[in-house]
Amino acid sequence: MSLHNLIVLSSVCLFWFGWNQARSENVQRYTGDELLWLAETLIVDNDFESAKPILDALSESATRSVDQTQVTFLQAVIHAAEGELIEARDLFRKILADNPELSRVRLELAQTLYALEDDEAARHHFNAVLADDPSMAVRRNIERFLQSMQKRKALQVRAALSLVPDSNVNNATTDDTVQLFGFLPADLSDDARRRSGLGMRSSLNVVWLPKIAENWRAELSGGGAFTDYENTTFDDVLTHADIGLRRIQSHGYTSVAGAFGHRWFGGASFYQSYGGRLFKTRRLSSRLSASGYISASYFDYKRDDGRDGPVLSSSINLLRALSSTSYAGARLSLTREFAKEEAFRSTDYSLQLSGIREFGGGLTVELTPSIGRRPFEGVNPLFAKRRKDIRAGVSIAATKRDWSYRGWAPVFSYGYTRNFSNINIYDFSRHRGELKFTRTF
């Protein structure tokens, strides 16, 4: 190495050492809170390059008296401003995992998700901010985002994969015998008695909303779910397809569509259905939303013609935000089956309540109790009784908001159902667990 190069290298090293020493002294000259205030001021002035090293130093230093949540928030704000949306989203979510009550962070996350066109997640967070009664200016801004999301996304795809342990895959009794015609005992086969199993469930649902006019969309949807058990006798396949129109309104939408469904059970066709439905959803206030539907279909059963006939169904759902982190809901449903044979005609009434809470640590828990009643009209000639069922159940689901892999998020759930019937072959209990991975595209 020449003398000239040695002098240049030495000068650079001395300059680097001196600059770092001065930087260290300057950092030590200010308190952590003063440096944080300086970073905030620089961000307001859009001087991100000067703010970055201050925030990096604060996040890496041993100055734990500084609000690290605010440090992370400011780093996320810089990422979002510079178009690094994935990095910003991940940091905002990291903060909310432990501090779900921070509405300002939730609002920034919602806007970032909107920019990423993750409309379902963005809508959830915008609605959660509305539940905290923000200022009128913020509310109006959120309304613009919500209306924009209703109009812009033409294709919605949701997929799920599940592992399903089930104590009663065929909803059957544990009894060994039944009384036929009211007096004749008969032994039940193994397939007619309760069977447990481990299933794999997959589902895919697609909604396409091509634009027709400013507030009108064609609505084309289809999908299905397949549950595969080790014993093919209880494999279950459901498919559906709808075609209709959707009208987008200021606080929701209304859709009307023709509907077709087909179910296979145990490897054979079980029924086909075709008819129509009317669905409406509306946000009634910043904390309360409602939705409901009415449907009329004809069911054609392939194994029992006596069950064929029209089915009318309706439901109304209410969801109220108690805060930005907790929700309460209720669903009231009514289904009327007009089967050919009077013994199969029934009316099913059900009520389902729900409570949802976001906790620290990224945990969200939903508890859902339900109760239902289903009386049948005619006497079942096989059992010499008019069947009457009462159904009760409860389910609990939990998810980690900060857990995902390539967009797939896990949901853990457990459900218990108890059906009380005056005909013992329909009297059963069921435990069902599920480990599900979901993704919305």
N, C-alpha and C positions, 0 to 999 in steps of 0.2 A: 504494500500500500504506500502511495506517495505521501510526502509530507503535507502537500496541499489537501489531499483527501482526508488525512488524519485530522488536520485542523478543522475542516468542515464538519466531520463526524462528531468531534468533541464539542464543537459549538452547538450543534443540534441537540446533543445529549444534555448539555448544561441548560439550554433553553427549556427543554421538555421537563427537566427536573424542577427548574425554577417556576415554570408555569403551574405545574401540579402542586407545588408547595404553596404558591400564592392562592391557588384555587381552594386548597384545603383550609388555608387561613381565613379566606373570605367566607367559606361555608361555616366555619366555626365562629365567625364574627356575628352571624345572625342566628336567631332561634329557629327551630323547625317551623313554628307557626308563621314566622315572618317570611321564610322561604316559600312556604305554601301559599301565602298571600301574594308574593311576588309572581309565582307561577300562574296563579289565577289571573292576575293583572295582565301578564304577557299573553295568556290565551284570549282574553277579551280583546286585546289589540292584534290578535291573529299572528303573534310572533311565536309560532309553535317551536321553531328551532331553538330559541333561547329557553323556552319552558321545559323542553324534553330533558336536558341534562340535570336540571334542578329536581324534577320529579323522579328521575332515575336515581339520583343521589339520595333522595328522601326515602325511596322504597327499599334501597339497599343498605341504608345506614342503620345504626343501632338506636337511632332516635325514635323509639317506639311511642314517645309522647305525642308524636304527630298523628293526626287522624289518617290512618292508612286507607280507610274506605274512601276518603276524599282524594287521596293520592291516586288510587286506582281509577276513581271516577274521572279525574282530569286526564289521565292517560287514555281512557276510553274515548273521552270527548275529542282529543287530538286525533286518534285513529279514525273516528267517524268523520271529522272535518277534512281529513286528508284522503277520504275514500277507502280506507282500509276497514271495510264494514264487518268482515268476519272477525277480525281482531277486536273491534269495538263491541260487537255482540257478545263475544265470549267474556270480555271483562265486565260488561254490564250484568250478565247472568251470574258471574262469579260474586258480584256484590249482592245481588238479590237472593242468592242461595242462602246467605246468612242474615240478610236484612230485607225480608220481603215487604216491609212496611214503607220503604223509601220510594215515595211516589215520583220524585224527580228522576231518580234512576230508572224507574219503570217507564216513565214517559220517553226518556232518551232511548231505552231499549225498544220500545214500540216503534219509534220513528226509524230506528236502524233496521228493524225487521221489515217495516214497510218498504224501505229502500231495497232490501234483499228480496222483496216480493214473497215473503213468508207471511201471507195474509192471515192465516188462521191464528198463528201465534201473536201477530201484531194486534189483531182484533181483541184477543183475550187481555192483553196488557193495556190497550186503550180503554176498554171497559172497566178494568180495575182502577185506572186513574180517575175515571168519571165517578166511581163509587166513593172517592175521597173528597167529593164536592170541590173541584178546582175552581179557579176564577172563571168568569164568563169568557174572557179571551182564550184561555186554554180550552174550555169546553167547546167553543166554536171551532177552534183549530182541530180538535179531535173529531168533531162531527164531519169536517171536510175530509179528513183521512178515511173515516169509516165509509162515507159515501163513495169516495174514490175507489176503495177496495171492492165495493159491491159491483162496480161497473167495469173494472179493468181486467179481471182475470177470467179467461174463458174456459180454461181447463183445470180441473181439480182432481187429483189422484190420491187415494189413501190406501195403504197396504198394511197388513198385520200378519205376524207369524206367532203362534202360541204353542206352548206345551201345556196340556190339560189333563191333570189327574182327576178322575171322577169316580165317586163311590156308587153311582147309580146311572149308568149311561142310557138305560132304557126306561127310566121313571117307573120302575116296577116295585111290587110289594115284596116283602120278605116272607110272607106266608107261604106255606106249602100247598094249601088247598083253598078252594072257593066253594060256595054253595050255589049250584046251578038251579034255576027255577024256584029258588027259595027253600029247597029241601034236599037236593041231591049233592053230596060232597064229590068234588073232583080234584085230582092232583094236578098241580101246575108243572109244566115243563121247565127246564133250566132257563130257556130263553124268555119265558114269561115271568120269571122271578128276577129279583135285583141282581144286576151284574156290574161289577166295577171294571174300570179300564183306564189305560193311559193313552190319551189321544194327541194327535198333532193337528192343529187347526191353522188354516191359512185363509185370508180374505183379501179381496181387491175390489175397490169401488171407484168408479170414474164418473165424473160429472162434466159435461161439455155445455157451455153457455154461449153459443155464437150470437153476436149482436144483430138484432133486427131493426130496432129504432133506438132513440136516445135512452129510454127507460124500459125497453122490452128486450128480452132474450128468448131464444129458443132453448129448451131444456131437454137435453138428451143424457140419460144416465143408465148405467148398468153395472153389474158386478155379481159377486157371489162369495160364498163361504163354504169351505170343505173341511170336515172333521173326520180324520182317519183314525180308527181304533184297530187294535190288533185283530179283533174279530170283525170281519166285514159285515156281519149281520147288523151292526149298529153304526156303520159309516153313514154320515149325514151330509148331503149336498144341497145348498140353497142357491138359486140364481134369481135375478130380477132384472127387468128392463123397463124404463119409463120414457115417455116422449110427451112433451107438452110445451107450455109457455110460462115464462116468469116475468112478472112486473116488478121493477125495482122502485121502491118508495123511499121517502126521506129517512124513515126510521126502521126499515125492514124490507120485506118483499112478500109477494103473494105468487103462488104457482099452482097451476092446474095441469094435470097430466093423465094420460092413459097408462095403465100399469099391467105388467105381465110377470108372473112368477112361476117357478117350477121347482119342485123338491123331489129329491131321490133319497130313499132311506133303505139301508141294507142292500145297496147295489141295484135296487129296482125303483121305477117311477112310483112316487107316493101320491102326488097331486099336481095339478096345474091350476093356476088362477089368472083371471083377467078381469079388468075393470078400470076404475079411475079413482083419482084422489085430488083433494083440494088442501093445500098447505099454506099457512100464513105465519109469519113471525114479525114481531114488532117490539121495539124498545119503548116502554111506556114512560120511563123516567131515567135519570142517570143511574138509578140503582135497581130498577125493576124491568124485566123483559118477559115477554109471553110468546108462546107459539102454540099452534094447534093444527089438527088435521081432521078431515072427514074422508073416509074411503068407502067404496062400494065395489065388491068383487064377487065373481062367481067361482066357486071351488069345485073342481072335478076330481074326485078321489078315484084312483085307479084300482084300489083293492076292496073298496066298500062303497057301492053306489048309494047306500042309504045315507051317507054323510054328504052327498052332493047337494049344493044349493048356494044361495046368495049369503054373503057375510058383510054386515055393516060394522064399521069400526070408527071410533072417534077418540080423540085424546086432547087434553089441554095441559100445557106445561107452564109453570111460573118459576122464575129464577130471580132471587133477590140478593144483591150484594150487601152484606152486613158491614163490610169494610173492604179495603183493597186486597185483603188476604183471606176473607172468609165469605162463604155463600150458603144460602139455604134455598132448597127447591122443593117443588111438589108437582106430581103428575097424577091426573085423574083420567082413567081410561074406561071405555065401555065397548064391548064387542058382542054383537048379536048374530048368532048362526041360525039360518033358516034351512035346516037340513030336510031332505025328503022324508025321512022317518022321524016321527015325533020324539023318539027316544034320544036322538042326537041333537035336537034343537036346544039351544042354551043361550044364556046371557051371562057374560063374564064382566064383573065389576072389579076394578082394582085401583088401589091408591098406593103411590110410591113417594116417599119423602127422601130427601138427600141433604147432607151437610158436607161442605168442602172447606178445608182449611190448609193454608200454606204455612208451614213452620220453618224455623231456622234450620240450617244444615241442608237446605235444598229439598226438604221432604214435604210432599203434598199428600193428604189423606182424604178419602171420600168414604162416608158411611151412608148406606142406603137400605133402610128398612122398607118392607112392603107388605101389603095384605090384600087378599082378593076373595071374592065369593063367586061361585059358578053353579047355579041351579039349572037342572035340565027339566024340560017340559013333560016328557012322556015316560012311562014305565019301560024300563029295559026288560024285554021279555026273557033274556038269558038269565037275568038275576032276580026277576020279579020285583024290582024296586025302581023308583024314580031317583036317579043319581043326584046327590048334592055334595059339592066340594067346597071346602074352605082352605085357602092357601096362605101361608105366612112365610116370610123369608127375610134374610138380611145378608148384605154383602159389604165387604170392605176392600178398598183398593188403595194402593200406595205407589207413588212414583218419586224418583229423585230427579228434580228439575235440572240438575247439573250433570246428569249422566246421559250420554248419548254416544253412539258410534256411527259415523258417516250418516248422521241424520236419524238413525234408529234409536228410539227411546224405550226403556223398559217400563212395564207396568206389572205390579204384583197384585193379585186379587184372590179373594176367597169368598165363596157364597154358600149359604145354607138355605135349603128349601124344605118345608114340611107341608105336605098336602094331606088334609084330613078328608076322608070320604066315607060315606055310609055303605059303600060297596068295597070290600077289602082289597080287591084286585087293583083298585085305583088309589089306595092309601099307601103313601110312600114318603120317605125322607131322602135327601140328597145333599152330599157335600161335594163341592167342586172348587178346585184351585186352578189358577192360571198364571203362567209366566208369559207375558205378551210383549212383543217388540213391534212398535208402530212407527210408521213414517208417512208424512204428508209431502207430496211433490208439488 
